[in-house]
Amino acid sequence: MPLSAPRDAAVIDIGSNSVRLVVYRLEGRAIWTVFNEKVLAGLGRELGSKGRLAPDGVAQTLAALTRFKAVLEAVQPAETFVAATAAVREASDGPAFVKRVADETGLTIRVLSGEEEARYAALGVLAGAPDATGVVGDLGGASLELVRLEPTGAGQGVTLPLGPFSLGLTEGFDADRVRRLAAQRLAPVAEVFKADAFHAVGGAWRNLALLHMRLSGYPLQVVHQYEIGRSEALEAARLVSHQSRSSLERIEGMSKKRIETLPYAAVVLESLIERLDLKRIEISAFGVREGLLFEAMAPRVRGLDPLIEGCASLTARQGVADDLGVALETWLEPAFGKLESLFDGRDAVLTAAACRLADLGARLHPDHRADLVFEQVLRAPIAGQTHVERAFLAAAAFARHSTPFNPPEMDVLERLLTPARLKRARALGAAIRLGCDLSGRSPALLSRSRLAIEKADVQLSAEPGYAALLLGEQTAKRAGTLAQVLGLKLKVLPL
């Protein structure tokens, strides 16, 4: 059951390039975006050349904030955060801007220090990927925040003038000049922030990831936790930095408003890979905004697993209680806990998550349920999972609703999952289907039966007085399917 009632929270993020209002629905540990509006105002466009906020950017930002205030008055979120970053922090007229916003809109802006901005970026990454290690890099219009991820959370952080506006955006792009500046500004901190994994936060880097997906023919267009190896990331960054604006504009799906800043982001990424000796890049769709929300959560909520809680929340939207998911997890553990680990110790988490999705298709048409659930699980904005794990859970969700295994995007599964992992997903889905049908989806009744794997057998049994649970053609079919997928024999016996 949820630890707290769902509530809405809003964040107004006043960045150097964009001004954004995001309204979130918080359901325990699960974070859902329900409204998202962005204006690329370019507030910090003149920061590098004049040290002041751009007048047209100020006008656009004030107009956006006036509209955002009207939206918030209607939405009435439980809590609202208004934060400004590098442009307002560093501009000589930043304090005057903060006062003007308060006078004209009634909004009180919290101007984050560079250290705070870095820490919130790291907290945002941890909100979306709790096991993340390495270094977080949040690239905004004016600055780059770097912060280490320690076992205890966000560690040492620094802010550097490596955003496009600080690298001479108004002067026109010169790759050699930008590369030289990036190297100079990274040099004093490079040794401290060396790491294998780099968690990239920011719209420009998300667009670079989308470009890499298209160039590589990657089948799953989900940016969050998309991984790129060192050599491929360098290749993509160098490709972008050598393209003309018109060439970039011809790339399908690229944000036209981001194209001006994209070459700068590419050169900065190239410099980071070389100077910090990075081995892989992981894109995070979570950043400062989600970090603010994450910090405000109760400690017991922050400690929950975002994947399990997200799956439970997604199913709860169908009006189905989570008791069944918890009961299925308990029921499956004696059997699936004995199987070889295929996910580096993450198997139990994935089993728990799949169990929470057992009734996701409850209100969908039975003829299309398996396909619809598959698509939803594969692309649901649920944090705490890699792309491989997404594919695994989608395959398990399909198998939970269908004995023939013919999901609509088999090419995605075959690219992301090894044969062993795909087989395990099918077995997990088949076991969940067996548990649901055996018990009539009753947690109390399910607890009266046992599922076990002993040597070459899948064993299904029931407590004394509940042998009738094991009768029926459908129960036998479901148990037989599970045994067949696992390559074992079926044995049905009373306790």
N, C-alpha and C positions, 0 to 999 in steps of 0.2 A: 504494500500500500504506500502511496506517496507520503513523504515526510512533511510536506506542507502544501497548502492549497495553491493551485496555479495562480500566477499573477503576472501582470505586464510591467515591464521596465523599459525606459527609453534612454537612449544616449544620443546627445548632439555632439558631434566630433568636428571641431573647427580646425582643419588641417591647413598646411601651407598651400596645397593645391585644391583640395576638395572640402566642401562643407556638407555634412551628412546627418540625417536623422534616421535612426533605426529604432523601431519598437520591437521588443522581444517578448515572447511568452516564456516565462520560466516555470517549468514543471519539475520541481526538485532540482536535480543535477542537469536535466535536459534543457537546452537553450534552443528556442525556435525563433527564427526571424519572421515576423508577421507583417512588417512594413519597413520599406527601405527607400529613402529618397536622397539623391545626391546632386549637388551643384558643383561643377568644376569652376570655382570662382577665381582661382589663381591669386589668392590673398598674398602669398609670399613671392610673387613674380619679381618684384623690384628689391627684394631683400638683399641679394648679392651685390647689386649695383648702387643702390641708394640707402640701404639700411632701414627702409620704411615699408609699410604696407602699401600695396598697389591701390590707388584710389578707386579704379573700376572694380577691383576685387573687394574692397570694403563695401562699395555700393551693392554688389551682387550678394555678398555675405549677409548684409543687413536685411536685404529683401528676403533671402532664404530663411533667416532666423525669425523674421516676422511671420512668415508662413508656417514655419515649424511650431512656433508658439501657438498659433491658431489650431493646428492639428492636435497638439498636446492638451489643449483646453477641452477638446472634444473626447479624446481617448482616455484622459485621466489615468495615466499609469500610476502604479503604486509608488514608484520612485523614478527620478529623472536625474541623469548625470549630464552636465554640460562641461566639456573639456576643450581646451585649446592647446596646440603644440608649438612647434618651432617658430613659425612665422610670428605669432603674437608674442611668444616668449622673447624673441630676439630683436624685434623691430623697435626702433626708438619711439614710435607712436603706439606701441602695443598697449600700454596702460590707458591711453586716451581712448583707444578702440574698445577696451573692456568696459570703460565707464559709459561710452556712448551706447553700447549694446544694452547695458543695464537700464539706462535712461529711456531708450526707445522701445525695448521689448520686455523689460522686466526680468530678463534672464541673467543669472549670476554665473559668470564664467570662471571655472577653475583653470588657471594656467599651469600646466604641468611643467616641472623642471625636466631637464634632459634625463636625469637619473630616474625620475618617476615615469617618464614616457617609456624608457627602456624596460623598467620593471613591469609596467602594465602590459607591454607587448609580450614579455616572457610569460606572464600569468595567462594571457590570452592563448598563447601556444599550448601551455599546460592544460588549460580548460578544454582544448580540443584534442590533445594528445598527452595524457598524463605521464606516459613513460618516456617522453621526449628527452633526449640528452644532446649535448653539443652547445651550439651558439645560435641565438635568435638574432636576426637582422631585420629591422623594420625601416623600410625606405619610404620616406615621405617626400613632399615637394622640396623641402629645404634641408632636411637632415637625415642621417642614418643613425639609428640607435642599435648598438650591439650589446648583448647581455649574455652571460654564460648561464647555462642551465645546470645547477648543482643537484645532487641527490635530495637536498632539502628544499629545492625550489629555485627561484630566480636568484642569481648570484651577482657578481660584479658587472656593472653596466657603464657605458660611455655613449655620448652623443657626438657625432662628427658632421661637419658641413659638407655632406656628400649627396644631398638631394639635388635634383636638376637645377633648381633656382640658385643654389650655392655654387654650381659648377658652370655658370655662365649661360643659362638657357636663353636669355634675352640677346646674347651675342651671336647665337647660331651655333650649331653642333660642329665641333672639331674633335674628332676621336682622339688624336694624339694629345691634344691639350687636356682633354678630360681624363685620359689615361694617366697622364703625368700628375695632374692634381690629385687623382684618387690614390696613386701610389704614395705621394708625399703625405697625404692626410691619414693614410692607414699605417704608415711606417711606425709611428710611435707606439701603437697599440697592437700591432699584428701578432707579436709573440704571445701576448696575454690571451688572445682570443683564437688561437689555433685550435681546430677541432676536426673531427671526421664529418659530423652532420651539421648542416646549416639549415635553419628553419626560416624560410623567406616569408616575410610579411609585407604586404603592400600591393596596391592595384597594378603597378607597372610590372612587378615580378609575376603576378598572377597571369597577366597577359603574355609574358614570355613563356610561361608554362603552357598556356593554350596554344601558342605557336608551336612549341615543341611537340605537343600532342598531334597536331595536324601533320607536321613534317615526318613524324615517326609512324603515322597511321595507328595511333593508340586508340583502342575502341571505346574507352570509358571516359566521357567528357565530364569528369568530376575533378575540380582543382584541389580540393582539400586533401592533404596528405599524398599528393602526387609526388613521386620520387624521380629524380633525374641524376644519373651518375656524373662524375666529374668531367669526363671527356665529352659527353653529349651536352652537358650544360655549357662548357666552354665553346663548343662548336655553335650552339644556338646563340650564345651571347655575341660571338664574333660575327655571325651571319647578320644579326640585327644591326650591329654597330656599323656595318658596311653597306647597309641598304639606304637608298634615298627615301625621302618621305613619300613620294609617289609610289614607290615599290611597296612600302609598308601598307599604304592605304589600299592596295589591291589585294591584300591578304584577307580572305573571307573570315568574318567573325571577329577580327581585331577591333578593339575600341578606337574609333576615329579620334576621340578626344584624348586618348592616352598616347597616340602615336608620336606627338612632339617630345614627350619625356622618355619614350621607350629606349632610344639609343643610349641615353645617359644611364638608365637602369642597367642596360646590358653591359656597358663598360665597367660600371661599379661592381657588378656581379663577377665579371671576368677578373677584376683586380682582387676581389675577396677570395675567389677560388685559388688564385696563385699565391697571394700573401698569407692567407690563413691555412693553406694546404688542405682545403676541403676535399672530402671524398664523395659526398653526395649532397644534393639539394632536396629539401622537403618543403613543399609549399603549404603554408597554413592560411586557411580562410579566416582564422581567428586572429585577433590582434588586440590593440589597446582597448577598444570598446568592450570586447568580451572579457578582457582582463579586469576592467572596472566592475563588471557584473560578478565575475568569479570571486574577487576579493570580498564583495558584499555578501556572499553566501555564507550561511552558517558552516562552521568547520565540519560538522558531521555530514553535511550535504556535499561539501567540496571533496570529501574522502570517498564518495561513491564512484562507481565505475560509469563513465559517461555512455559507453556503448550499451551496457545492460539497462541503464536507466532510460536511455533514449529509445531503445526497442520497447520497453515497457510502456513508455509514454505514447509512442506511436500506436500501439495496440489499444491502449486505454481510450484513444479517440474514437474507437469503434464501440465504446460503451461496454467494454468487457473488463471485468475485474482481473487483477494480476495474480490472483491466487493460483490459477491453473499453471501459469508460467513457473512459479516457484515450486509447485508440486511436481511438475514435469522434470525440472532440474534435479530435484531430490531423487526422483524415481529413476532417472537415467544414469546418475553418477556411479552406482556400483558396476554397471556394465561399461559405460564409455570411459570411466576413470581407469580402466584396465588396458585400454587401447594405447598403442604407441603414440607419443606426442608428435604431432605434425606441424605445430605452430610455436615452437620454442617456449613451451610452458603456457601459452595463451589458450590452449584447448578448452579448459574449463570455463573461461570467460566467454568464448564463442558458443559453447553449449548452452550456457545460461542465457545468452542473448537470443539464440535461436528459439529457446523455450518461451521467452517473452513474446516472440512473434507468432506463437502457435495459432492464435485466434485473430490474426491481422485480417484474414479474409472472411471473417464471420458474416459480414453484411454485403459481400460481393456475390454476383451470380455464380453458381457452382460450375457452370460450363466454362467460365473464363477466370475463375478464382486463381488458379495456379499461375497463369500468365501475368495477371494484374498484380499479384503479390510479389512475384519475381521482379517486375519492373520497379515497384515501389521500394523494395528493400535494396536493390542495386544502386539506386540513386537518392535515397532519402538523406536529408541533411543531418545525419546523426554523427556526432563526433566520436573519437576514440577508436577508429578502425582504419586499417590500411586498405588499399584497393584490393589486395588479395583477400582480406577478410570480408570485404563487401561482397565479392564474388562468391565466397564460401557461404555466407549467410543467405544470399539470394538463391543459390542452388539448393540449400537445405529447405528454404521456404517453399520452393517449387515442389520438391520431393514430398514435403508434408501434405500437399494437396493433390498429388498425382503419382500414380504408380509408373506409367510410361514416362521416361525421362526425356522430354523433348522441349526444353525451355526455348523461349523466343530468341535468345542471343547466345547460342551455344559457342559462337566464335569468341565472345568475351570470356566465357568460362575457360575455354581451352587455352587462351592466351595467358590468363592470370593464374590458373590453378594447375598444379601437377596432377597426373592421373590419380595418385594416392589421395590427394586432398579432395578432388572431385568425388571420388568414391566415398570418402568419409562424410562429405556433405550429403550425399544421397542416403547414406546409412542413417545419419542424424535425422534427416527429414522423415525417413521411413519409421524410425523409432518414435518420433513425436506423434506421427499419425497413428501408430499403434496405440500409444498411451491415451490419446484423445478418444479414439473409437472404443477401446477396451472399457473405458470408464464412463463413457457418455459425457466426457469433459468435466467430470466431478472430481475435484481434488481429494475429497474424503474417500470416494470409492477407489480411486487410483492407488491410494496408500495401502489398500488391502491386497495389492498384487506386487510381484517382484519381477524385475528383469535382470538377468545376469548373463555373463559370458564365462563359460567354464571350458577350458581347453578348446575343443572343436565344436562346441555347442552354444547356441543361443537358448537360454533357459527362461521360460515363462511360467510363473507359478502364482498361486493364490493362497491366502490364509484359510484355515479351516472355516467352513461355513460360507465361503465365497467362491467355491469351485465353479459356480454358474457363470462367473465372469469370463471363464476361459472357453465357454461354449460359443458356438455361433460360427457361421461360415466366414463372416467378415473379419472376425478376430483372427481366425486361422490364416486368412489371406494376408492380412497386415503383418502378422508375425513371420509368415513365410517369405514375404518380400524383404523384410529386414535381414533374415538369415541368408537369403540369396545374395543380397548386395554385399554382405560381409564375407561371403564365401564360407559360411558355417552351416551346420545342421541345426534344425529346430527341435527342441525338446520341451514339451508341455507337461508339467507335473504339479501335483498339489504339494503344499508345504507340509 
